C-alpha cells in the first residue's frame, strides 16, 4: 500500500536519493528543505517539494498543515535534515553551538511532536531519525556535532518506548561515511573556528585528513545505500530499531564499544596525523 512520506533535508544527498527511490515504488513523498530550487527533479517524478527551515517553527507548522490538508495523514516521517559543526569546544561560540542543537535536535523534535498525535489517532506510523555512527562514537574537534547525535540517540530510544503502545515504530538510522556534501560543509567551520588559534595544528591536520579521505576512490558509500535502508524501513511491517549502514559504521562503533577509551582515543587521533 502506498504511504504518505515526509522527508526533511531532501534537497541533496541521502534525502534526495531516497525521495526518488520511494517515488519510484509508488509512495507519495513530500520533500522538505530550505533549497526549494534543488528539488525540481523530485517534483518531476511526482513528489511535492516543501520549503522548510527545520529551525523555523512557522515553516514546520506550515508543512505539516499542508500535508494533512491534502492527505489527511502522514504515515512515515524521516527526520533527515541536519549538519555538522566542527571546531574546538573552546573556540566555537555558544550561539553557533545552540544553532547546531536547534537544527539537529530541537527542530526535529518540534516536527515530530506535531505529527505524533495524528499517527497516534491512526494507530500506526513510522518515525525515522537520522543519527550517525557519530552518535555512538566521537572524533577530534567534533564535540558539538557528536553531542547532538548522542542526544538524538537517547531521545529516540525514549520515544520508541513511549510510542510502542500506539503501534508507532521509532527507528534510528546510523550512517557511516556517505558521499554527500557533509565533508565539504563541515571543513569550513572547522578552519574558521580553529584554524588560526592555539589548536591550529590539530585543526589543519584533521581538515587535511578528512579531505584526503573523501578524495580516495571508494572511501565513502554512495547515498543509495541509505536509500535502500530507508526503503526497507518504509516497506516493513516491523522494522528494526536501528540500521547501521555505510562505510566504517559497523567497525568504528564496534571499536568504540569493545576496545575502551584509550585505545579508541589513539585510533581516532591517529587519523589526524
Legacy VTK file of the C-alpha trace (Angstrom):
# vtk DataFile Version 3.0
C-alpha trace
ASCII
DATASET POLYDATA
POINTS 273 float
0.000 0.000 0.000
1.431 3.409 -0.939
2.401 5.535 2.055
2.480 9.259 2.702
6.112 10.069 3.493
7.649 13.324 4.731
11.415 13.654 4.298
13.389 16.596 5.657
16.773 17.517 4.215
15.616 16.266 0.819
17.391 18.727 -1.485
20.582 16.676 -1.820
22.444 13.523 -0.871
20.686 10.845 1.132
17.371 12.664 1.305
17.071 13.290 -2.424
18.230 9.808 -3.390
15.694 8.240 -1.050
12.845 10.508 -2.136
13.364 9.476 -5.750
13.570 5.798 -4.847
10.375 5.894 -2.773
8.559 7.736 -5.561
9.600 5.002 -7.988
7.978 2.495 -5.621
4.665 4.330 -5.729
4.774 6.174 -2.405
3.632 9.806 -2.086
6.651 11.813 -0.994
6.703 15.293 0.485
10.277 16.554 0.251
11.202 19.364 2.640
14.331 21.525 2.544
15.481 25.125 2.517
16.625 24.934 -1.102
13.378 24.538 -2.996
15.116 25.077 -6.325
17.179 21.921 -5.797
14.133 19.649 -5.712
12.781 20.126 -9.232
13.766 16.565 -10.124
11.725 15.264 -7.203
8.732 17.306 -8.367
9.179 15.971 -11.898
8.814 12.426 -10.549
5.592 13.264 -8.701
6.937 14.397 -5.341
5.835 17.553 -3.564
8.664 19.937 -2.601
8.145 21.954 0.584
10.265 24.913 1.620
11.272 24.298 5.231
13.977 25.553 7.529
13.859 22.996 10.333
14.913 25.676 12.811
11.881 27.847 11.943
8.677 26.967 13.791
6.421 28.625 11.211
7.960 26.541 8.409
7.437 23.340 10.363
3.792 24.072 11.129
3.046 25.161 7.559
4.485 21.935 6.136
2.506 19.707 8.500
-0.703 21.651 7.835
-0.234 21.405 4.064
0.281 17.649 4.090
-2.623 16.947 6.431
-4.932 19.195 4.405
-4.042 17.309 1.226
-3.696 13.746 2.519
-5.331 13.558 5.930
-2.415 11.574 7.315
1.368 11.170 7.465
2.464 7.535 7.541
6.236 7.997 7.666
8.366 10.845 8.973
12.055 10.727 8.145
13.902 13.334 10.205
16.931 13.643 7.955
17.808 17.362 7.985
20.996 18.232 9.832
24.574 19.410 9.523
27.926 19.088 11.252
29.504 21.911 13.234
33.211 21.236 13.798
35.753 23.173 15.820
37.090 23.015 19.371
34.850 23.375 22.399
36.839 26.435 23.454
36.588 28.266 20.146
33.101 27.527 18.816
30.829 30.274 20.122
27.761 29.271 22.103
25.231 30.824 19.664
26.662 28.592 16.915
26.510 25.590 19.235
22.897 26.407 20.086
22.034 26.541 16.390
23.581 23.095 15.951
21.190 21.781 18.582
18.252 23.741 17.121
18.695 22.047 13.757
19.904 18.579 14.746
17.635 18.059 17.770
15.071 20.711 18.709
13.731 21.413 15.213
13.478 17.688 14.620
11.671 17.313 17.958
9.206 20.087 17.138
8.276 18.492 13.818
7.917 15.099 15.458
5.662 16.490 18.216
3.298 17.916 15.606
2.985 14.620 13.751
2.738 12.165 16.664
-0.913 12.969 17.561
-2.037 12.126 14.013
-0.087 8.858 13.961
-1.413 8.029 17.419
-5.027 8.532 16.333
-4.403 6.408 13.264
-2.840 3.672 15.392
0.132 3.332 13.097
3.187 5.140 11.796
6.948 5.103 11.422
9.402 7.767 12.583
12.978 7.505 11.300
15.649 9.656 12.928
18.984 10.151 11.206
21.702 9.899 13.802
25.157 8.785 12.679
27.881 6.370 13.640
28.920 9.607 15.375
26.011 9.095 17.745
27.879 6.118 19.196
31.480 7.310 18.981
33.446 10.552 18.640
36.168 12.288 16.648
38.546 15.192 17.313
37.036 18.691 17.083
33.521 17.327 16.702
32.187 17.879 20.231
29.092 19.902 19.336
28.103 17.694 16.404
28.594 14.486 18.346
26.709 15.954 21.308
23.603 16.429 19.139
23.791 12.927 17.742
24.392 11.304 21.129
21.393 13.263 22.418
19.278 12.135 19.470
20.109 8.505 20.200
18.816 8.734 23.768
15.824 10.848 22.750
14.867 8.292 20.088
15.158 5.363 22.485
12.799 7.034 24.950
10.392 7.964 22.170
10.354 4.354 20.965
9.220 3.161 24.392
6.535 5.833 24.634
5.025 5.170 21.211
5.168 1.371 21.125
1.700 1.123 22.708
0.266 3.067 19.743
1.901 0.843 17.102
4.243 3.640 16.049
7.736 2.476 15.140
10.748 4.635 16.007
13.874 3.774 14.032
17.383 5.168 14.388
19.456 5.366 11.227
23.220 5.442 11.828
25.043 6.190 8.557
28.762 5.756 8.257
30.847 7.630 5.676
28.493 8.602 2.855
29.403 10.512 -0.306
27.426 13.707 0.369
28.144 17.407 0.950
28.854 16.684 4.643
32.653 16.618 4.340
32.874 19.902 2.420
30.333 21.683 4.618
31.987 20.646 7.884
35.554 21.639 6.948
34.697 25.324 6.501
33.564 25.939 10.097
36.385 23.748 11.408
39.047 26.020 9.928
37.035 29.170 10.599
36.850 28.499 14.323
40.074 26.610 14.980
42.379 27.072 12.007
44.287 30.075 13.359
44.335 29.758 17.138
46.041 27.528 19.718
44.570 24.381 18.123
45.513 25.257 14.550
47.958 22.381 14.114
45.328 19.822 15.065
42.580 21.608 13.120
44.587 21.732 9.899
45.624 18.112 10.304
42.013 16.996 10.813
40.802 19.052 7.835
43.526 17.665 5.562
42.971 14.095 6.706
39.243 14.434 6.086
39.746 15.906 2.625
42.286 13.242 1.695
39.975 10.508 2.939
36.926 11.689 0.995
39.014 12.016 -2.175
40.020 8.346 -2.110
38.011 6.252 -4.575
35.548 4.057 -2.708
36.225 5.654 0.676
32.593 6.671 1.071
29.441 4.709 0.370
27.013 6.134 -2.193
23.757 7.657 -0.910
21.933 4.714 -2.480
22.904 2.503 0.476
20.882 4.817 2.711
18.028 4.948 0.205
17.909 1.150 0.199
17.805 1.035 4.010
15.090 3.685 4.309
13.039 1.927 1.637
13.346 -1.269 3.641
12.136 0.541 6.762
9.223 2.222 4.970
8.070 -1.048 3.412
8.480 -3.162 6.559
5.633 -4.038 8.908
8.136 -4.443 11.734
11.393 -2.544 11.068
14.445 -2.969 13.262
15.111 -0.341 15.903
18.489 0.571 14.364
20.098 0.448 10.948
23.874 0.971 10.934
24.935 1.238 7.283
27.687 2.699 5.125
31.486 2.667 5.147
33.119 2.309 8.576
29.831 2.478 10.507
29.913 -1.015 11.969
33.683 -1.341 12.591
34.024 2.124 14.167
31.126 1.567 16.552
32.471 -1.896 17.388
35.865 -0.383 18.221
34.249 2.220 20.456
32.149 -0.313 22.332
34.739 -3.018 22.877
38.264 -1.558 22.830
37.933 1.023 25.596
38.509 4.769 25.725
42.299 4.932 25.494
42.647 2.580 22.545
39.839 4.337 20.700
41.354 7.728 21.512
44.610 6.621 19.924
42.814 5.268 16.880
40.831 8.417 16.107
43.739 10.751 16.844
45.906 8.660 14.538
43.533 9.678 11.751
44.784 13.278 12.029
48.490 12.524 11.742
LINES 1 274
273 0 1 2 3 4 5 6 7 8 9 10 11 12 13 14 15 16 17 18 19 20 21 22 23 24 25 26 27 28 29 30 31 32 33 34 35 36 37 38 39 40 41 42 43 44 45 46 47 48 49 50 51 52 53 54 55 56 57 58 59 60 61 62 63 64 65 66 67 68 69 70 71 72 73 74 75 76 77 78 79 80 81 82 83 84 85 86 87 88 89 90 91 92 93 94 95 96 97 98 99 100 101 102 103 104 105 106 107 108 109 110 111 112 113 114 115 116 117 118 119 120 121 122 123 124 125 126 127 128 129 130 131 132 133 134 135 136 137 138 139 140 141 142 143 144 145 146 147 148 149 150 151 152 153 154 155 156 157 158 159 160 161 162 163 164 165 166 167 168 169 170 171 172 173 174 175 176 177 178 179 180 181 182 183 184 185 186 187 188 189 190 191 192 193 194 195 196 197 198 199 200 201 202 203 204 205 206 207 208 209 210 211 212 213 214 215 216 217 218 219 220 221 222 223 224 225 226 227 228 229 230 231 232 233 234 235 236 237 238 239 240 241 242 243 244 245 246 247 248 249 250 251 252 253 254 255 256 257 258 259 260 261 262 263 264 265 266 267 268 269 270 271 272
